[in-house]
Amino acid sequence: MSRILLNAFDMACVGHQSAGLWRHPDDRGESYTDLGYWTGLARLLEDAGFDALFLADVLGVYDVYGGSRDAAVRQAAQVPVNDPVMAVPAMAAVTSRLGFGVTVSLAYEHPYALARRMTTLDHLTKGRVGWNIVTSYLASAARNLGRGEQIPHDERYDLADEYLEVCYKLWEGSWESDAVVRDRAGGVFADPAKVHDIEHKGRYFEVPGPFLSEPSPQRTPVLFQAGASPRGIRFAGTHAEAVFVSGPTPAVVRRSVDAVREATAASGRDPRSVKIFAMLTAIADETDAAARAKRDSYLEWASPEAALALFGGWSGVDLAGASPDDALSYVENDSTRSALASFTVADPSKTWTVGELARFVSVGGRGPVVVGSGATVADELERWVDEADVDGFNLAYAVTPGTFENFAGYVVPELRARGRAQETYAAPTLRENLGTSSGPLLAADHPGAGYRRS
């Protein structure tokens, strides 16, 4: 049996996926501004053999619910939020193998600048960085970053395709592999003949010159992506090395997984080279009863209002004033289309009410919550791997860092006993550890590799 890939899912904010649980006595979410929180978390995750710490991000506030940001601000629903990139070098300094997946939106930053930031991180972490490619779904972000309104949903992916083309030219094609010679005697650090202008001129971007940075260990960071709309899946099939999916049941998630693998094959790539992570929250303890008691205490502190504020931002649908017994229905807009689809059209056999949705989302967000002993949680993870055909999980927390500590203490030993979790890391780079390529660079069948100069 293959091992199950594990990412910890966090965000540089007070409350990430479990709305209102910053108030729980066991939660330390308010420590998000302390560097010691992040370095301590990184050490914990590396000791437990996690593949990566996956950091989410948003560039706007959740202001759809009730037409106001007040519920999100009051309950710290992903606001306040800091830049996810800043703590990564410090976490890398106290670890040697843990990877870092950072969310950076391409909608509001020029590729020439973003490419350098990611290369810098890849150098400083010695090849342990992944980029979660997002196009941004919050209208509030568009307004505050000068666009006035969102770019239409599918056009955001058209822009993203060209954005990645520019990045590939910079990361893979501008500097040849032997451009840096470090010839002290001859006074030549890099051979100018082996550093090339990329001469890109497209619909959205014009970048004539060379890349500013020398090649990093992975050149291109590991490419994560999370879009589950038809256009997002087509983008993932072309570019992604790892895909983040979410849904309440294995059957719902399996539809996204199958679509991603089909799109990957259609683009001429090995569909099994793309590693697919499902979001899941595991509440673990020594016994099933103790874990259930812990879950019940979380539900007592959870905030349905904050849950609906989060869901409004994800889906673009304002459920303020709706009755808890009202049924959800699908509408199409320029937000995250999969957020609403996974609770409506993705599973025709299930009709969700607003009350059920609020309770579900309040602990664990859009993903399922698994409760039990280490063995019980491990059984459920294996069931999801079998039924949804995922390669691993982005593990969200109910309380932080307690949820991660409990997973490391109760679930990881059980997974290791079954041969499903790693004892040691296989390689120094994130790409090699995830198995998306046989080496630190993009796989030969990835389109980015085609820009590499021989």
C-alpha positions in Angstrom: 0.0 0.0 0.0 1.2 3.5 -0.8 1.6 6.0 1.9 -0.9 8.8 2.5 0.4 12.3 1.9 -0.2 14.7 4.7 -0.3 18.5 4.7 -1.3 20.7 7.6 -3.8 23.3 6.5 -3.4 26.7 8.2 -3.6 30.4 7.5 -1.9 33.5 8.9 -5.0 34.5 10.8 -6.9 34.0 14.0 -9.6 31.6 12.7 -9.2 29.6 9.5 -11.9 27.0 8.8 -13.6 26.5 12.2 -15.7 29.6 12.6 -15.8 31.0 16.1 -13.4 28.5 17.7 -10.8 31.2 18.5 -12.8 31.6 21.7 -12.3 27.9 22.8 -10.1 27.6 25.9 -7.7 25.3 24.0 -7.2 27.5 21.0 -4.1 29.6 20.4 -5.2 31.2 17.2 -4.5 34.6 18.5 -0.8 33.7 18.5 -0.7 34.0 14.7 1.3 37.2 15.0 4.0 35.4 17.1 6.9 33.9 15.1 7.3 31.3 17.9 3.9 29.9 17.0 5.0 29.2 13.5 8.4 27.8 14.2 6.9 25.6 16.9 4.3 24.3 14.5 6.9 23.6 11.8 8.9 21.5 14.3 5.9 19.6 15.3 4.9 18.8 11.8 8.3 17.7 10.7 8.7 15.4 13.7 5.4 13.8 12.7 6.5 13.4 9.0 4.0 15.8 7.4 4.9 16.5 3.8 4.1 20.2 4.0 2.5 23.1 5.9 -0.1 24.4 3.4 -0.9 28.1 4.0 -4.1 29.6 2.6 -4.6 33.3 2.0 -7.2 35.9 0.9 -6.8 39.5 -0.1 -10.2 40.7 0.9 -12.8 40.5 3.6 -15.9 38.3 3.7 -18.6 40.8 3.2 -21.3 39.0 1.3 -23.3 37.8 4.4 -25.8 40.5 5.2 -24.0 42.8 2.8 -21.5 43.6 5.5 -18.1 42.6 6.8 -19.3 42.9 10.4 -19.9 39.2 11.0 -16.5 38.2 9.7 -14.7 40.9 11.6 -16.7 40.2 14.8 -15.9 36.5 14.7 -12.4 36.7 13.2 -13.5 34.7 10.1 -10.2 34.9 8.2 -9.8 38.5 9.2 -7.4 39.9 10.5 -5.0 38.1 8.2 -1.3 38.5 7.5 0.9 37.6 4.5 1.5 33.8 4.5 5.0 34.1 3.0 6.8 36.1 5.7 7.2 33.3 8.3 8.4 30.7 5.9 12.1 31.4 6.0 12.0 31.3 9.8 10.2 27.9 9.7 12.6 26.6 7.2 15.5 27.6 9.5 14.3 25.3 12.2 13.5 22.3 9.9 15.3 20.5 7.2 12.6 18.5 5.2 9.2 19.9 5.8 7.7 21.6 2.7 5.8 24.9 2.6 2.9 25.4 0.2 2.1 29.2 0.1 -1.0 30.7 -1.5 -0.2 33.8 -3.6 -2.9 35.3 -5.9 -1.8 36.0 -9.5 -4.7 38.4 -10.0 -3.0 41.4 -8.4 0.8 40.8 -8.8 2.9 41.0 -11.9 4.5 37.7 -12.8 8.0 39.2 -13.0 7.8 40.2 -9.3 6.0 37.0 -8.1 8.5 34.7 -9.9 11.4 36.3 -8.0 9.6 36.0 -4.6 9.0 32.3 -5.2 12.6 31.7 -6.3 13.9 33.5 -3.3 11.8 31.3 -1.0 13.0 28.2 -2.9 16.6 29.2 -2.4 16.1 30.0 1.3 14.3 26.7 2.0 16.7 24.7 -0.2 13.9 23.5 -2.5 11.0 23.0 -0.1 8.5 25.5 -1.6 5.2 25.0 -3.4 3.0 27.8 -4.9 -0.8 27.4 -4.5 -2.0 29.2 -7.6 -5.2 31.2 -7.0 -7.0 33.7 -9.1 -8.9 35.3 -6.2 -12.6 35.0 -5.7 -13.5 37.9 -3.3 -15.0 41.0 -4.9 -13.7 43.0 -1.9 -10.2 42.2 -3.0 -10.8 43.4 -6.5 -12.2 46.7 -5.2 -9.3 47.3 -2.7 -6.6 46.4 -5.2 -7.7 48.8 -7.9 -9.7 46.7 -10.3 -13.2 48.0 -9.3 -14.7 44.6 -10.0 -13.6 41.0 -10.3 -12.3 39.7 -13.6 -15.0 37.3 -14.9 -14.4 33.7 -13.7 -13.2 32.0 -16.8 -11.2 35.0 -17.9 -9.2 34.7 -14.7 -8.0 31.4 -15.9 -7.1 32.8 -19.4 -5.0 35.3 -17.6 -3.5 32.5 -15.4 -2.5 30.5 -18.4 -0.4 33.4 -19.7 0.9 34.2 -16.3 2.3 30.6 -16.0 3.8 30.9 -19.4 5.7 34.0 -18.3 6.8 32.3 -15.1 8.0 29.2 -17.0 10.1 31.4 -19.3 11.6 33.1 -16.3 12.1 30.0 -14.1 13.1 27.5 -16.7 14.3 29.3 -19.8 16.1 32.5 -18.9 19.1 31.0 -17.1 20.8 27.9 -18.5 21.7 25.3 -15.9 25.5 26.1 -16.2 25.1 29.9 -16.5 26.5 30.4 -13.0 30.2 29.5 -13.1 31.6 31.3 -10.0 35.0 31.8 -11.6 36.9 33.8 -9.1 40.2 33.8 -11.0 38.6 34.9 -14.2 36.3 37.4 -12.6 33.1 35.8 -14.0 30.3 34.9 -11.7 27.8 34.1 -14.4 28.3 33.7 -18.2 26.2 36.5 -19.9 25.9 34.3 -23.0 23.9 31.8 -21.0 21.4 34.3 -19.5 18.6 35.0 -21.9 15.9 37.7 -22.4 12.5 35.9 -22.4 11.0 38.4 -24.9 7.4 37.7 -23.9 4.6 39.7 -25.5 1.1 38.5 -24.9 -2.5 39.6 -24.3 -2.0 40.4 -20.6 1.8 40.8 -20.1 4.9 42.1 -21.8 8.2 41.0 -20.3 11.2 41.5 -22.6 14.2 41.0 -20.3 15.9 38.2 -18.4 15.0 36.8 -15.0 16.6 38.5 -12.0 17.4 35.4 -10.0 19.7 32.5 -10.6 18.0 29.0 -10.7 16.9 27.7 -7.4 16.9 24.0 -6.4 13.5 23.3 -7.9 13.6 26.1 -10.5 9.8 26.1 -10.6 8.1 25.7 -7.2 5.8 22.7 -6.8 2.5 23.9 -8.4 -0.6 23.5 -6.3 -4.0 24.5 -7.6 -7.5 24.3 -6.1 -10.0 25.3 -8.8 -12.8 22.8 -9.3 -15.0 24.5 -11.9 -14.7 23.0 -15.5 -12.3 25.9 -16.4 -10.3 25.4 -13.2 -10.0 21.7 -13.8 -8.8 22.3 -17.4 -6.1 24.7 -15.9 -5.2 22.1 -13.3 -4.8 19.4 -16.0 -2.4 21.6 -17.8 -0.3 23.0 -15.0 -0.9 21.5 -11.5 1.4 19.0 -9.9 -0.9 18.8 -6.8 -4.6 19.6 -6.6 -6.5 20.6 -3.5 -10.2 19.4 -3.5 -12.9 19.7 -0.9 -16.4 18.2 -0.4 -18.6 16.7 2.3 -18.4 13.1 1.1 -16.0 10.8 -0.8 -18.6 10.5 -3.6 -18.7 14.3 -4.1 -14.9 14.5 -4.0 -14.5 11.6 -6.4 -16.2 13.5 -9.2 -13.6 16.2 -8.9 -10.7 13.7 -8.7 -11.9 11.9 -11.8 -12.2 15.1 -13.7 -8.7 16.3 -12.7 -7.1 13.0 -13.7 -9.0 13.0 -17.1 -7.9 16.6 -17.7 -4.3 15.8 -16.9 -4.3 12.8 -19.3 -5.9 15.0 -22.0 -3.0 17.5 -21.7 -0.5 14.7 -22.4 0.7 14.2 -18.8 0.6 11.1 -16.5 -2.6 11.5 -14.5 -1.0 9.7 -11.5 1.8 12.2 -11.4 -0.7 14.8 -10.0 -1.2 14.3 -6.3 -4.7 15.1 -5.1 -5.3 16.3 -1.5 -8.8 16.4 0.1 -9.6 18.8 2.9 -10.4 17.0 6.1 -10.5 17.8 9.9 -9.5 15.0 12.2 -10.5 15.3 15.9 -8.5 12.6 17.6 -8.0 11.3 21.1 -7.1 8.1 22.9 -10.6 6.7 22.6 -13.6 7.3 20.3 -15.6 8.6 23.3 -13.0 11.1 24.3 -12.8 12.4 20.8 -16.5 12.7 20.6 -16.5 14.7 23.8 -13.9 17.0 22.3 -15.9 17.4 19.1 -19.0 18.3 21.2 -17.1 21.0 23.1 -16.0 22.5 19.8 -19.6 22.6 18.5 -20.6 24.5 21.7 -18.2 27.3 20.9 -18.7 27.3 17.1 -20.4 30.3 15.4 -23.1 29.5 12.8 -23.1 33.2 11.9 -19.3 33.2 11.2 -19.8 29.9 9.2 -22.3 31.6 6.9 -20.1 34.6 6.6 -17.3 32.3 5.4 -19.6 30.5 3.0 -20.9 33.8 1.6 -17.4 34.8 0.7 -16.6 31.4 -0.9 -19.9 31.1 -2.8 -21.0 34.7 -3.4 -24.4 33.7 -1.9 -25.9 35.8 1.0 -27.8 33.5 3.4 -28.5 36.2 6.0 -32.2 36.2 6.8 -32.7 32.7 5.4 -34.5 30.2 7.6 -32.5 27.3 8.9 -35.0 25.0 7.1 -34.5 26.6 3.7 -33.0 24.4 1.1 -29.8 25.4 -0.8 -29.9 25.8 -4.5 -27.1 26.4 -7.1 -26.6 29.8 -8.7 -23.6 30.8 -10.9 -21.5 33.8 -10.2 -17.8 34.9 -10.2 -17.0 33.5 -6.8 -15.7 29.9 -6.0 -18.2 27.9 -8.0 -17.3 24.6 -6.4 -18.1 25.9 -2.9 -21.8 26.0 -3.6 -21.8 23.1 -6.1 -20.4 20.7 -3.5 -23.5 21.2 -1.4 -26.0 21.3 -4.2 -25.6 19.9 -7.7 -22.5 17.7 -6.9 -24.7 15.2 -5.0 -28.3 15.1 -6.3 -29.2 12.6 -3.6 -28.7 15.1 -0.8 -30.6 18.4 -0.2 -28.8 20.6 2.3 -30.7 23.1 4.4 -29.1 26.4 5.6 -29.1 25.1 9.2 -27.3 21.9 8.2 -24.8 23.9 6.1 -24.0 26.3 9.0 -23.5 23.4 11.4 -21.3 21.5 8.9 -19.1 24.5 8.0 -18.7 25.8 11.6 -16.2 23.1 12.4 -13.9 22.1 9.5 -15.2 24.4 6.7 -16.1 22.7 3.4 -14.5 19.4 4.3 -15.6 16.5 6.5 -14.9 16.1 10.2 -13.6 12.7 11.3 -13.8 11.9 15.0 -12.3 9.1 16.9 -9.2 7.3 18.2 -6.1 7.0 16.2 -7.3 3.7 14.7 -10.8 5.1 13.9 -9.4 8.1 12.2 -6.8 6.0 10.2 -9.6 3.7 9.1 -11.6 6.7 7.8 -8.6 8.2 6.0 -8.0 4.9 4.3 -11.6 4.7 3.2 -11.4 8.2 1.7 -8.2 7.2 -0.2 -10.0 4.1 -1.6 -13.4 5.7 -2.4 -12.4 9.2 -3.5 -9.1 8.1 -5.1 -7.2 10.9 -3.3 -3.5 10.7 -2.6 -3.6 12.5 0.8 -5.2 15.2 2.9 -5.0 18.9 3.7 -5.7 18.6 7.4 -7.6 21.6 8.8 -7.8 22.3 12.5 -10.6 22.8 14.9 -8.3 24.4 17.5 -4.7 25.2 16.9 -2.1 23.8 17.5 -4.1 21.2 19.5 -5.7 19.5 16.5 -2.3 19.0 14.9 -0.7 17.8 18.2 -3.5 15.3 18.6 -3.1 14.0 15.0 0.6 13.7 15.5 0.2 11.9 18.8 -2.7 9.5 18.0 -3.1 9.1 14.3 0.4 9.3 12.9 1.7 6.3 15.0 -1.3 4.2 13.7 -0.7 5.2 10.1 3.0 4.4 10.5 2.1 1.0 11.9 0.1 0.3 8.8 2.8 1.5 6.5 0.7 4.5 5.4 2.8 7.4 6.9 6.5 8.1 6.5 9.1 7.6 9.2 11.7 9.6 7.4 11.7 11.9 4.4 12.9 10.4 1.1 14.6 13.5 -0.4 15.6 17.1 0.3 13.1 18.8 -2.0 9.3 19.0 -1.8 8.8 17.9 -5.3 10.8 14.7 -4.7 9.0 14.0 -1.4 5.6 14.3 -3.0 6.6 12.1 -5.9 5.4 14.4 -8.7 8.7 14.0 -10.5 11.7 11.7 -10.2 14.0 14.6 -9.4 13.8 18.2 -8.0 12.8 19.7 -11.4 9.4 19.6 -13.2 8.6 16.2 -14.8 9.6 15.9 -18.5 5.9 15.8 -19.6 5.0 19.0 -17.8 4.5 22.0 -20.1 6.9 24.1 -18.0 9.7 21.7 -18.8 9.4 22.6 -22.4 10.9 26.0 -21.8 14.1 24.6 -20.3 17.2 25.2 -22.4 19.3 22.1 -22.9 
